[in-house]
């Protein structure tokens, strides 16, 4: 048993030492629209903050898996009722594909992945809903495109635009899925392997 544990430890260390790592923080605006079965709605502006850790794969560092923690405020106006506003925290593992080579200073990228968020609060026309009136866990998807520009040896400035959509209703017993368009900018800190 000890030999297996030791072997697994050294295997994990070797894989980790060959990989590249990137920490990133980004934030920006999100424009949300709540689709309701019974009422007309219009979009509203909110904000999006994201902090993530990326593990790069492939010989040219073109693909990576990024694990992100999110803070997201969504707002949408319900006609004749008022604003629907929610604050969500969540986890977003995503697959990222980068264009160009590992040493290029300017690179485009595509992000695709699921999102798992918790509604921490939900307000309609300023009234805070009871926990039983809205769903706690929201499952959705995030799809984005952007670019990063290397600044020095360890930092990138990045910009991204994309969409988010919910697969699970936000309000209990009501068809109520958000669809968002977002735009954000951020900074990425690289710890990289010189062999790449």
Secondary structure, DSSP 8 states (H G I E B T S, - for coil): -HHHHHHHHHHHHHHHHHSEEEEEEEEEEEEEEEEESSS-EEEEEEEEEEEEEEEEESTTS-EEEEEEEEEEEEEEEETTTEEEEEEEEEEEEEEEEE-S-TT-SEEEEEEEEEEEEEEEEEEETTEE--GGGB-SEEEEEEEEEEEEEEETTTEEEEEEEEEEEESS-SBTTS-EEEEEEEEEEEEEEEE--TT-
